[in-house]
Amino acid sequence: MDITTWMFEWLEGNAIFTPNTLGYYWDGFVTTTQLVFLSLLAGLLLAVPLAILRSSRHKWISLPVYVYTYVFRGTPLLIQLYIIYYGVVFFDGIQETFLWPILREAFYPALIAFTLNTAAYTTEIFRGAIKATSQGEIEAAKAYGMSSSLMMRRIILPSAFRRALPSYGNEVIFMLHASAIASVVTLTDLTGAARFVYARFYAPFDAFLFVAAIYLCLTFAILFVFRQLEKRLLAHLKPLSH
C-alpha cells in the first residue's frame, strides 16, 4: 500500500475530515500559498536593487542597506509581525486615510512583515553572490567596453543569480515554514485551519498531522522545482563525462 492510498483511507475513516473541515483546510491552503508567493515575489523585486546598493564600495550607499538587513535578520519574524500588525493603529490619522481599509485586514500587515523579512535575507544572499563574481568575467566585460550598468545587467547579475539559486531555494522553504505564524494575527492559513479543527473536535494529532503532511508535500514540490532549475542553470559547472 503506497502513502497516497493510505492517506485517502485515513481521511475516509476519520470523522473530523468532513467536507466542511476540508473546506477550512482548502481556504487555509489558498491563504498560505498567496501569502508566501506574494511576499517572495515582492521581496525578490526589492532585494535585487538592495543587493546592488549593498555591494557598493561607498559606505553612505551600503550602510543604510546593511542596517536594514541587520535589523530584520537579527530579530524574530514573529516580533516583526506583531510590531507591524499592532503598530499600524498608533500612526496618527492612519484610520482616516485610504490605507486603512487595507491595513486593517490581517493579510496585508502579514504580507508587509514577510516581504521585509525575506527581502533582508535575499539581499544578503544576492550580495554574497555578486561579491563572488569572478574577476576574470569583470575584466573581460571591461575589455569589451561595457559600462558599469551594462556589465551589471549582462554579466554580474545573471552569474550571481545562478550562484545564489541553492541558497535562495532554502530561503523559499524557510518562508513557507515561517508562514505558519500568520495565524497568530487571526489569519486562517493552514495552521489556523488546523487550530480550528482542533478546537472543534479536540483532535490535535489528526488536525496538525494533516497540515504537516501538506507542508511536507509543498516542501518537496519546491525542492523539485529548484533542483530542476539548478540542473538547467548550473549544468556548465558539472564535469564532462567520458
Accessible surface in RSA format (square Angstrom, percent):
REM  Atomic radii and reference values for relative SASA: ProtOr
REM  Chains: A
REM  Algorithm: Lee & Richards
REM  Probe-radius: 1.40
REM  Slices: 20
REM RES _ NUM      All-atoms   Total-Side   Main-Chain    Non-polar    All polar
REM                ABS   REL    ABS   REL    ABS   REL    ABS   REL    ABS   REL
RES MET A   1   167.47  86.7  75.74  50.1  91.74 218.4  82.50  70.1  84.97 112.6
RES ASP A   2    88.25  61.8  72.88  72.5  15.37  36.4  43.52 102.4  44.73  44.6
RES ILE A   3   132.29  75.3 122.39  91.2   9.90  23.9 127.10  91.5   5.19  14.1
RES THR A   4    78.19  55.6  74.42  75.4   3.77   9.0  49.08  65.9  29.11  44.0
RES THR A   5    59.27  42.2  56.01  56.8   3.27   7.8  36.35  48.8  22.93  34.7
RES TRP A   6   115.89  46.5 115.80  56.1   0.09   0.2  87.85  46.8  28.04  45.5
RES MET A   7    41.22  21.3  41.22  27.3   0.00   0.0  41.22  35.0   0.00   0.0
RES PHE A   8   121.35  60.7 121.34  75.2   0.01   0.0 121.34  73.6   0.01   0.0
RES GLU A   9    90.07  51.7  80.07  60.6  10.00  23.8  35.51  68.7  54.56  44.5
RES TRP A  10    48.07  19.3  38.51  18.6   9.56  22.5  32.50  17.3  15.57  25.3
RES LEU A  11    30.82  17.2  27.45  19.6   3.37   8.5  27.60  19.4   3.22   8.7
RES GLU A  12   148.57  85.3 110.48  83.6  38.09  90.7  50.37  97.4  98.20  80.2
RES GLY A  13    71.82  88.6   0.00   N/A  71.82  88.6  37.55 103.0  34.26  76.7
RES ASN A  14    24.06  16.6  14.74  14.2   9.32  22.4   6.13  14.8  17.92  17.3
RES ALA A  15    88.42  81.3  65.28 100.7  23.14  52.6  77.03 108.5  11.39  30.2
RES ILE A  16    13.64   7.8  13.64  10.2   0.00   0.0  13.64   9.8   0.00   0.0
RES PHE A  17    17.22   8.6   0.44   0.3  16.78  43.7   0.44   0.3  16.78  48.0
RES THR A  18    48.46  34.5  46.48  47.1   1.98   4.7  45.43  61.0   3.03   4.6
RES PRO A  19   122.33  89.2 107.81  98.3  14.52  52.8 112.18  92.6  10.16  63.1
RES ASN A  20    78.31  54.0  67.11  64.9  11.20  27.0  32.29  77.7  46.02  44.5
RES THR A  21     0.18   0.1   0.18   0.2   0.00   0.0   0.18   0.2   0.00   0.0
RES LEU A  22    68.19  38.0  63.40  45.4   4.79  12.0  63.74  44.8   4.45  12.0
RES GLY A  23    30.74  37.9   0.00   N/A  30.74  37.9  29.88  82.0   0.86   1.9
RES TYR A  24    76.54  35.7  75.32  42.9   1.21   3.2  36.98  27.8  39.56  48.8
RES TYR A  25     6.50   3.0   5.79   3.3   0.71   1.8   6.02   4.5   0.48   0.6
RES TRP A  26   155.14  62.3 151.68  73.4   3.46   8.1 132.30  70.5  22.83  37.0
RES ASP A  27    81.18  56.9  78.53  78.2   2.65   6.3  19.71  46.4  61.47  61.3
RES GLY A  28     0.00   0.0   0.00   N/A   0.00   0.0   0.00   0.0   0.00   0.0
RES PHE A  29    55.19  27.6  55.19  34.2   0.00   0.0  55.19  33.5   0.00   0.0
RES VAL A  30    48.12  31.7  47.66  43.2   0.46   1.1  48.12  41.8   0.00   0.0
RES THR A  31    26.16  18.6  25.88  26.2   0.27   0.7   4.33   5.8  21.83  33.0
RES THR A  32     0.30   0.2   0.00   0.0   0.30   0.7   0.30   0.4   0.00   0.0
RES THR A  33    43.88  31.2  39.54  40.1   4.35  10.4  34.54  46.4   9.34  14.1
RES GLN A  34    90.97  50.9  87.71  64.1   3.26   7.8  23.47  50.0  67.50  51.2
RES LEU A  35     0.18   0.1   0.18   0.1   0.00   0.0   0.18   0.1   0.00   0.0
RES VAL A  36    10.87   7.2  10.87   9.8   0.00   0.0  10.87   9.4   0.00   0.0
RES PHE A  37   128.87  64.5 125.65  77.8   3.22   8.4 128.24  77.7   0.63   1.8
RES LEU A  38    70.71  39.4  68.69  49.1   2.03   5.1  68.69  48.2   2.02   5.4
RES SER A  39     0.00   0.0   0.00   0.0   0.00   0.0   0.00   0.0   0.00   0.0
RES LEU A  40    18.79  10.5  17.81  12.7   0.97   2.5  18.29  12.8   0.50   1.4
RES LEU A  41    80.14  44.6  75.73  54.2   4.41  11.1  79.50  55.8   0.64   1.7
RES ALA A  42    41.14  37.8  34.76  53.6   6.38  14.5  38.08  53.6   3.06   8.1
RES GLY A  43     0.03   0.0   0.00   N/A   0.03   0.0   0.03   0.1   0.00   0.0
RES LEU A  44    53.90  30.0  53.01  37.9   0.89   2.2  53.01  37.2   0.89   2.4
RES LEU A  45   121.18  67.5 109.64  78.4  11.54  29.0 110.80  77.8  10.38  27.9
RES LEU A  46    67.94  37.8  64.45  46.1   3.48   8.8  67.60  47.5   0.33   0.9
RES ALA A  47     0.00   0.0   0.00   0.0   0.00   0.0   0.00   0.0   0.00   0.0
RES VAL A  48    31.95  21.0  31.18  28.2   0.77   1.9  31.92  27.7   0.03   0.1
RES PRO A  49    65.18  47.5  63.68  58.1   1.50   5.4  64.78  53.5   0.40   2.5
RES LEU A  50    30.77  17.1  30.77  22.0   0.00   0.0  30.77  21.6   0.00   0.0
RES ALA A  51     0.56   0.5   0.56   0.9   0.00   0.0   0.56   0.8   0.00   0.0
RES ILE A  52    55.34  31.5  51.10  38.1   4.25  10.2  51.10  36.8   4.25  11.5
RES LEU A  53    78.44  43.7  78.01  55.8   0.43   1.1  78.44  55.1   0.00   0.0
RES ARG A  54    39.66  16.7  36.30  18.5   3.36   8.0   0.00   0.0  39.66  24.0
RES SER A  55    16.27  13.7   7.53  10.0   8.74  20.1   7.72  16.4   8.55  12.0
RES SER A  56    30.24  25.6  12.25  16.3  17.99  41.4  18.23  38.8  12.01  16.8
RES ARG A  57   226.32  95.0 194.07  98.9  32.25  76.8  73.46 100.4 152.86  92.6
RES HIS A  58   105.76  57.8 101.94  70.9   3.82   9.8  59.35  61.2  46.41  54.0
RES LYS A  59   157.86  77.0 154.24  94.6   3.62   8.6  96.75  87.1  61.11  65.1
RES TRP A  60   190.84  76.6 171.05  82.8  19.79  46.5 166.89  89.0  23.95  38.9
RES ILE A  61    42.32  24.1  35.22  26.2   7.10  17.1  39.19  28.2   3.13   8.5
RES SER A  62     9.10   7.7   9.10  12.1   0.00   0.0   1.51   3.2   7.59  10.6
RES LEU A  63    95.00  52.9  93.41  66.8   1.60   4.0  95.00  66.7   0.00   0.0
RES PRO A  64    80.31  58.5  67.42  61.5  12.88  46.8  74.23  61.3   6.08  37.8
RES VAL A  65     9.23   6.1   7.11   6.4   2.12   5.1   9.23   8.0   0.00   0.0
RES TYR A  66    90.69  42.3  90.69  51.6   0.00   0.0  58.42  43.9  32.27  39.8
RES VAL A  67    76.49  50.3  75.20  68.1   1.29   3.1  76.49  66.5   0.00   0.0
RES TYR A  68    42.09  19.7  35.61  20.3   6.48  16.9  41.80  31.4   0.29   0.4
RES THR A  69     0.92   0.7   0.92   0.9   0.00   0.0   0.00   0.0   0.92   1.4
RES TYR A  70   139.12  65.0 136.37  77.6   2.75   7.2  89.79  67.5  49.33  60.8
RES VAL A  71    72.54  47.7  69.74  63.1   2.80   6.8  72.54  63.0   0.00   0.0
RES PHE A  72    36.37  18.2  36.27  22.5   0.10   0.3  36.30  22.0   0.07   0.2
RES ARG A  73   105.88  44.5  85.87  43.8  20.00  47.6  10.05  13.7  95.82  58.1
RES GLY A  74    60.23  74.3   0.00   N/A  60.23  74.3  28.46  78.1  31.77  71.2
RES THR A  75    56.49  40.2  48.73  49.4   7.77  18.5  49.80  66.9   6.69  10.1
RES PRO A  76    84.79  61.8  73.08  66.6  11.71  42.6  84.29  69.6   0.50   3.1
RES LEU A  77    17.13   9.5  10.32   7.4   6.80  17.1  10.32   7.3   6.80  18.3
RES LEU A  78    62.10  34.6  60.43  43.2   1.68   4.2  60.43  42.4   1.68   4.5
RES ILE A  79    80.12  45.6  80.12  59.7   0.00   0.0  80.12  57.7   0.00   0.0
RES GLN A  80    11.53   6.4   9.50   6.9   2.02   4.8  11.53  24.5   0.00   0.0
RES LEU A  81     0.00   0.0   0.00   0.0   0.00   0.0   0.00   0.0   0.00   0.0
RES TYR A  82    77.78  36.3  77.03  43.8   0.75   1.9  49.15  36.9  28.63  35.3
RES ILE A  83   114.03  64.9 105.63  78.7   8.41  20.3 112.69  81.2   1.34   3.6
RES ILE A  84    30.82  17.5  26.11  19.5   4.71  11.4  30.82  22.2   0.00   0.0
RES TYR A  85    50.56  23.6  41.19  23.4   9.37  24.4  15.26  11.5  35.30  43.5
RES TYR A  86   112.23  52.4 109.86  62.5   2.37   6.2  83.51  62.8  28.72  35.4
RES GLY A  87    22.34  27.6   0.00   N/A  22.34  27.6  19.35  53.1   2.99   6.7
RES VAL A  88    15.08   9.9  14.57  13.2   0.51   1.2  14.58  12.7   0.50   1.4
RES VAL A  89    71.60  47.1  54.61  49.4  17.00  41.0  54.61  47.4  17.00  46.1
RES PHE A  90   163.59  81.8 137.88  85.4  25.71  66.9 143.19  86.8  20.40  58.4
RES PHE A  91   137.34  68.7 131.39  81.4   5.95  15.5 134.47  81.5   2.87   8.2
RES ASP A  92   149.15 104.5 115.01 114.5  34.14  80.7  41.26  97.1 107.89 107.6
RES GLY A  93    39.57  48.8   0.00   N/A  39.57  48.8  26.10  71.6  13.47  30.2
RES ILE A  94    22.70  12.9  20.82  15.5   1.88   4.5  22.45  16.2   0.25   0.7
RES GLN A  95    97.29  54.4  80.07  58.5  17.22  41.0  12.71  27.1  84.58  64.1
RES GLU A  96   145.91  83.8 108.73  82.3  37.18  88.5  70.55 136.5  75.36  61.5
RES THR A  97    57.78  41.1  45.01  45.6  12.77  30.4  51.82  69.6   5.95   9.0
RES PHE A  98   164.30  82.2 143.99  89.2  20.31  52.8 153.58  93.1  10.72  30.7
RES LEU A  99    70.37  39.2  70.37  50.3   0.00   0.0  70.37  49.4   0.00   0.0
RES TRP A 100    47.50  19.1  47.50  23.0   0.00   0.0  35.50  18.9  12.00  19.5
RES PRO A 101    72.80  53.1  64.62  58.9   8.17  29.7  64.62  53.4   8.17  50.8
RES ILE A 102    78.39  44.6  77.10  57.4   1.29   3.1  78.39  56.4   0.00   0.0
RES LEU A 103    26.38  14.7  21.75  15.6   4.63  11.6  21.75  15.3   4.63  12.5
RES ARG A 104   144.82  60.8 117.01  59.6  27.81  66.2  27.90  38.1 116.92  70.9
RES GLU A 105    87.70  50.3  86.48  65.4   1.22   2.9  20.41  39.5  67.29  54.9
RES ALA A 106    13.18  12.1   7.11  11.0   6.08  13.8   7.11  10.0   6.08  16.1
RES PHE A 107    34.86  17.4  34.18  21.2   0.68   1.8  34.18  20.7   0.68   1.9
RES TYR A 108    90.83  42.4  90.63  51.6   0.20   0.5  43.60  32.8  47.23  58.2
RES PRO A 109     0.14   0.1   0.14   0.1   0.00   0.0   0.14   0.1   0.00   0.0
RES ALA A 110     0.00   0.0   0.00   0.0   0.00   0.0   0.00   0.0   0.00   0.0
RES LEU A 111    31.88  17.8  31.88  22.8   0.00   0.0  31.88  22.4   0.00   0.0
RES ILE A 112    68.06  38.7  65.69  48.9   2.37   5.7  68.06  49.0   0.00   0.0
RES ALA A 113     0.00   0.0   0.00   0.0   0.00   0.0   0.00   0.0   0.00   0.0
RES PHE A 114     0.00   0.0   0.00   0.0   0.00   0.0   0.00   0.0   0.00   0.0
RES THR A 115    16.64  11.8  16.64  16.9   0.00   0.0  15.22  20.4   1.42   2.2
RES LEU A 116    50.00  27.8  50.00  35.8   0.00   0.0  50.00  35.1   0.00   0.0
RES ASN A 117     2.91   2.0   2.91   2.8   0.00   0.0   0.00   0.0   2.91   2.8
RES THR A 118     1.03   0.7   1.03   1.0   0.00   0.0   0.72   1.0   0.31   0.5
RES ALA A 119     0.00   0.0   0.00   0.0   0.00   0.0   0.00   0.0   0.00   0.0
RES ALA A 120     0.00   0.0   0.00   0.0   0.00   0.0   0.00   0.0   0.00   0.0
RES TYR A 121    65.22  30.4  64.07  36.5   1.15   3.0  39.75  29.9  25.47  31.4
RES THR A 122     0.85   0.6   0.85   0.9   0.00   0.0   0.00   0.0   0.85   1.3
RES THR A 123     0.00   0.0   0.00   0.0   0.00   0.0   0.00   0.0   0.00   0.0
RES GLU A 124    20.13  11.6  12.61   9.5   7.52  17.9   8.58  16.6  11.54   9.4
RES ILE A 125    37.14  21.1  25.39  18.9  11.75  28.3  32.71  23.6   4.43  12.0
RES PHE A 126    10.48   5.2  10.48   6.5   0.00   0.0  10.48   6.4   0.00   0.0
RES ARG A 127    64.81  27.2  64.81  33.0   0.00   0.0   0.30   0.4  64.51  39.1
RES GLY A 128    33.21  41.0   0.00   N/A  33.21  41.0  27.37  75.1   5.84  13.1
RES ALA A 129     8.98   8.3   2.51   3.9   6.46  14.7   7.24  10.2   1.74   4.6
RES ILE A 130    14.56   8.3   9.53   7.1   5.02  12.1   9.53   6.9   5.02  13.6
RES LYS A 131   115.03  56.1  85.94  52.7  29.09  69.3  56.90  51.2  58.13  61.9
RES ALA A 132    62.76  57.7  34.32  53.0  28.43  64.7  46.13  65.0  16.63  44.0
RES THR A 133    12.47   8.9   1.12   1.1  11.35  27.0   1.12   1.5  11.35  17.2
RES SER A 134    56.75  48.0  46.30  61.8  10.45  24.1  33.99  72.4  22.76  31.9
RES GLN A 135   108.59  60.7 102.74  75.1   5.86  13.9  56.42 120.1  52.17  39.6
RES GLY A 136    46.06  56.8   0.00   N/A  46.06  56.8  36.19  99.3   9.87  22.1
RES GLU A 137    63.28  36.3  56.08  42.4   7.20  17.1  34.20  66.2  29.07  23.7
RES ILE A 138    30.03  17.1  30.03  22.4   0.00   0.0  30.03  21.6   0.00   0.0
RES GLU A 139    88.35  50.7  84.28  63.8   4.07   9.7  38.36  74.2  49.99  40.8
RES ALA A 140    50.90  46.8  43.20  66.7   7.70  17.5  50.31  70.8   0.60   1.6
RES ALA A 141     3.05   2.8   0.04   0.1   3.01   6.9   2.44   3.4   0.61   1.6
RES LYS A 142   114.38  55.8  97.87  60.1  16.51  39.3  55.47  49.9  58.91  62.7
RES ALA A 143    90.76  83.5  46.26  71.4  44.51 101.2  59.12  83.3  31.64  83.8
RES TYR A 144   187.02  87.3 153.26  87.2  33.76  87.9 111.38  83.7  75.64  93.2
RES GLY A 145    65.46  80.7   0.00   N/A  65.46  80.7  34.37  94.3  31.09  69.6
RES MET A 146    45.65  23.6  30.17  20.0  15.48  36.8  31.93  27.2  13.71  18.2
RES SER A 147    63.20  53.4  50.01  66.7  13.19  30.4  53.01 112.9  10.19  14.3
RES SER A 148    88.64  74.9  79.14 105.6   9.50  21.9  41.31  88.0  47.33  66.3
RES SER A 149    67.75  57.3  58.05  77.5   9.70  22.3  45.83  97.6  21.92  30.7
RES LEU A 150    52.58  29.3  52.58  37.6   0.00   0.0  52.58  36.9   0.00   0.0
RES MET A 151    17.05   8.8  17.05  11.3   0.00   0.0  17.05  14.5   0.00   0.0
RES MET A 152    37.55  19.4  37.55  24.9   0.00   0.0  37.55  31.9   0.00   0.0
RES ARG A 153   143.61  60.3 129.64  66.1  13.98  33.3  62.75  85.8  80.86  49.0
RES ARG A 154   150.16  63.0 132.67  67.6  17.49  41.6  31.31  42.8 118.85  72.0
RES ILE A 155    45.43  25.9  41.35  30.8   4.09   9.9  43.33  31.2   2.11   5.7
RES ILE A 156    14.41   8.2  14.41  10.7   0.00   0.0  14.41  10.4   0.00   0.0
RES LEU A 157    24.51  13.7  24.51  17.5   0.00   0.0  24.51  17.2   0.00   0.0
RES PRO A 158    46.11  33.6  41.28  37.6   4.82  17.5  45.16  37.3   0.95   5.9
RES SER A 159     5.21   4.4   4.56   6.1   0.65   1.5   0.11   0.2   5.10   7.2
RES ALA A 160     1.09   1.0   1.09   1.7   0.00   0.0   1.09   1.5   0.00   0.0
RES PHE A 161    80.56  40.3  76.94  47.7   3.63   9.4  77.22  46.8   3.34   9.6
RES ARG A 162    76.91  32.3  76.91  39.2   0.00   0.0  11.59  15.8  65.32  39.6
RES ARG A 163    81.13  34.1  58.51  29.8  22.62  53.9  53.23  72.7  27.91  16.9
RES ALA A 164     3.19   2.9   0.14   0.2   3.05   6.9   3.19   4.5   0.00   0.0
RES LEU A 165    19.90  11.1  18.93  13.5   0.96   2.4  19.90  14.0   0.00   0.0
RES PRO A 166    55.10  40.2  49.80  45.4   5.30  19.3  50.99  42.1   4.11  25.5
RES SER A 167    54.15  45.8  50.49  67.4   3.66   8.4  12.96  27.6  41.19  57.7
RES TYR A 168    23.74  11.1  23.74  13.5   0.00   0.0  19.16  14.4   4.58   5.6
RES GLY A 169     5.66   7.0   0.00   N/A   5.66   7.0   5.66  15.5   0.00   0.0
RES ASN A 170   100.01  69.0  93.95  90.8   6.06  14.6  26.73  64.3  73.28  70.8
RES GLU A 171    10.80   6.2   7.44   5.6   3.36   8.0   3.98   7.7   6.83   5.6
RES VAL A 172    13.41   8.8  13.41  12.1   0.00   0.0  13.41  11.6   0.00   0.0
RES ILE A 173    23.64  13.5  23.64  17.6   0.00   0.0  23.64  17.0   0.00   0.0
RES PHE A 174    90.16  45.1  85.77  53.1   4.39  11.4  89.97  54.5   0.19   0.5
RES MET A 175     0.00   0.0   0.00   0.0   0.00   0.0   0.00   0.0   0.00   0.0
RES LEU A 176     4.67   2.6   4.67   3.3   0.00   0.0   4.67   3.3   0.00   0.0
RES HIS A 177    90.19  49.3  78.13  54.3  12.06  30.9  56.00  57.7  34.19  39.8
RES ALA A 178    15.69  14.4   6.18   9.5   9.51  21.6  15.33  21.6   0.36   1.0
RES SER A 179     0.29   0.2   0.29   0.4   0.00   0.0   0.29   0.6   0.00   0.0
RES ALA A 180    29.15  26.8  26.31  40.6   2.84   6.5  26.55  37.4   2.61   6.9
RES ILE A 181    43.28  24.6  40.76  30.4   2.53   6.1  43.28  31.2   0.00   0.0
RES ALA A 182     0.00   0.0   0.00   0.0   0.00   0.0   0.00   0.0   0.00   0.0
RES SER A 183    12.48  10.5   1.39   1.9  11.09  25.5   1.37   2.9  11.11  15.6
RES VAL A 184    45.76  30.1  23.93  21.7  21.83  52.6  29.23  25.4  16.53  44.8
RES VAL A 185     0.52   0.3   0.00   0.0   0.52   1.2   0.52   0.4   0.00   0.0
RES THR A 186   108.66  77.3  78.42  79.5  30.24  72.1  78.24 105.1  30.41  46.0
RES LEU A 187    21.70  12.1  18.71  13.4   3.00   7.5  19.57  13.7   2.13   5.7
RES THR A 188    59.39  42.2  53.76  54.5   5.63  13.4  23.39  31.4  36.00  54.4
RES ASP A 189     0.27   0.2   0.27   0.3   0.00   0.0   0.27   0.6   0.00   0.0
RES LEU A 190     0.00   0.0   0.00   0.0   0.00   0.0   0.00   0.0   0.00   0.0
RES THR A 191    19.90  14.2  19.90  20.2   0.00   0.0  17.67  23.7   2.23   3.4
RES GLY A 192    11.66  14.4   0.00   N/A  11.66  14.4   6.18  17.0   5.48  12.3
RES ALA A 193     0.00   0.0   0.00   0.0   0.00   0.0   0.00   0.0   0.00   0.0
RES ALA A 194     0.00   0.0   0.00   0.0   0.00   0.0   0.00   0.0   0.00   0.0
RES ARG A 195   109.29  45.9 106.98  54.5   2.32   5.5  38.29  52.3  71.00  43.0
RES PHE A 196    66.14  33.1  59.30  36.7   6.84  17.8  65.45  39.7   0.68   1.9
RES VAL A 197     0.00   0.0   0.00   0.0   0.00   0.0   0.00   0.0   0.00   0.0
RES TYR A 198    74.04  34.6  74.04  42.1   0.00   0.0  40.66  30.6  33.38  41.2
RES ALA A 199    84.13  77.4  49.46  76.3  34.68  78.9  56.79  80.0  27.35  72.4
RES ARG A 200   134.32  56.4  99.36  50.6  34.96  83.2  33.56  45.9 100.75  61.1
RES PHE A 201    70.22  35.1  45.16  28.0  25.07  65.2  50.94  30.9  19.28  55.2
RES TYR A 202   172.88  80.7 159.04  90.5  13.84  36.0 112.37  84.4  60.51  74.6
RES ALA A 203    18.72  17.2  13.46  20.8   5.25  11.9  18.72  26.4   0.00   0.0
RES PRO A 204    60.16  43.8  58.97  53.8   1.19   4.3  59.19  48.9   0.97   6.0
RES PHE A 205   146.77  73.4 137.62  85.2   9.16  23.8 145.84  88.4   0.93   2.7
RES ASP A 206    29.80  20.9  29.66  29.5   0.15   0.3   0.20   0.5  29.60  29.5
RES ALA A 207     0.00   0.0   0.00   0.0   0.00   0.0   0.00   0.0   0.00   0.0
RES PHE A 208    74.59  37.3  70.70  43.8   3.89  10.1  71.04  43.1   3.55  10.2
RES LEU A 209    69.05  38.5  64.49  46.1   4.56  11.5  67.80  47.6   1.26   3.4
RES PHE A 210    23.12  11.6  22.94  14.2   0.18   0.5  23.12  14.0   0.00   0.0
RES VAL A 211     6.64   4.4   6.64   6.0   0.00   0.0   6.64   5.8   0.00   0.0
RES ALA A 212    52.35  48.1  43.08  66.5   9.27  21.1  48.25  67.9   4.10  10.9
RES ALA A 213    23.85  21.9  19.01  29.3   4.84  11.0  23.12  32.6   0.73   1.9
RES ILE A 214    33.19  18.9  30.83  23.0   2.36   5.7  33.18  23.9   0.00   0.0
RES TYR A 215    27.02  12.6  26.93  15.3   0.09   0.2  27.02  20.3   0.00   0.0
RES LEU A 216    99.18  55.2  96.26  68.9   2.91   7.3  98.86  69.4   0.31   0.8
RES CYS A 217    84.99  64.3  77.36  86.3   7.63  17.9  26.56  67.3  58.43  63.0
RES LEU A 218    35.03  19.5  34.50  24.7   0.53   1.3  34.86  24.5   0.17   0.5
RES THR A 219    17.34  12.3  17.34  17.6   0.00   0.0  16.26  21.8   1.07   1.6
RES PHE A 220   122.23  61.2 117.60  72.8   4.63  12.1 117.92  71.5   4.31  12.3
RES ALA A 221    52.35  48.1  43.80  67.6   8.55  19.4  51.77  72.9   0.58   1.5
RES ILE A 222    32.61  18.6  30.63  22.8   1.97   4.8  32.58  23.5   0.03   0.1
RES LEU A 223    52.92  29.5  52.74  37.7   0.19   0.5  52.92  37.2   0.00   0.0
RES PHE A 224   129.22  64.7 124.46  77.1   4.77  12.4 128.91  78.2   0.32   0.9
RES VAL A 225    79.07  52.0  76.89  69.6   2.17   5.2  78.77  68.4   0.30   0.8
RES PHE A 226    21.17  10.6  21.17  13.1   0.00   0.0  21.17  12.8   0.00   0.0
RES ARG A 227   118.19  49.6 117.71  60.0   0.48   1.1  42.77  58.4  75.42  45.7
RES GLN A 228    76.30  42.7  71.27  52.1   5.03  12.0  27.53  58.6  48.77  37.0
RES LEU A 229    70.49  39.3  69.99  50.1   0.50   1.3  70.48  49.5   0.01   0.0
RES GLU A 230    30.74  17.6  29.27  22.1   1.47   3.5   7.65  14.8  23.09  18.9
RES LYS A 231   115.00  56.1 108.11  66.3   6.89  16.4  63.22  56.9  51.78  55.2
RES ARG A 232   197.20  82.8 172.09  87.7  25.10  59.8  55.91  76.4 141.29  85.6
RES LEU A 233    71.37  39.7  66.38  47.5   4.99  12.5  69.06  48.5   2.31   6.2
RES LEU A 234    28.26  15.7  27.51  19.7   0.75   1.9  27.51  19.3   0.75   2.0
RES ALA A 235    52.65  48.4  42.66  65.8   9.99  22.7  42.81  60.3   9.84  26.1
RES HIS A 236   122.09  66.7  82.21  57.1  39.89 102.0  75.29  77.6  46.80  54.5
RES LEU A 237   118.76  66.1  89.53  64.1  29.23  73.5  93.55  65.7  25.21  67.8
RES LYS A 238   115.59  56.4 105.94  65.0   9.65  23.0  75.33  67.8  40.27  42.9
RES PRO A 239   126.16  91.9  99.50  90.7  26.67  96.9 111.25  91.8  14.92  92.7
RES LEU A 240   157.75  87.9 140.90 100.8  16.84  42.3 142.67 100.2  15.07  40.6
RES SER A 241   114.09  96.4  79.74 106.4  34.34  79.1  52.48 111.8  61.60  86.3
RES HIS A 242   223.36 122.1 145.20 100.9  78.16 199.9 133.06 137.1  90.30 105.1
END  Absolute sums over single chains surface
CHAIN  1 A    14369.3      12274.8       2094.6       9997.0       4372.3
END  Absolute sums over all chains
TOTAL         14369.3      12274.8       2094.6       9997.0       4372.3
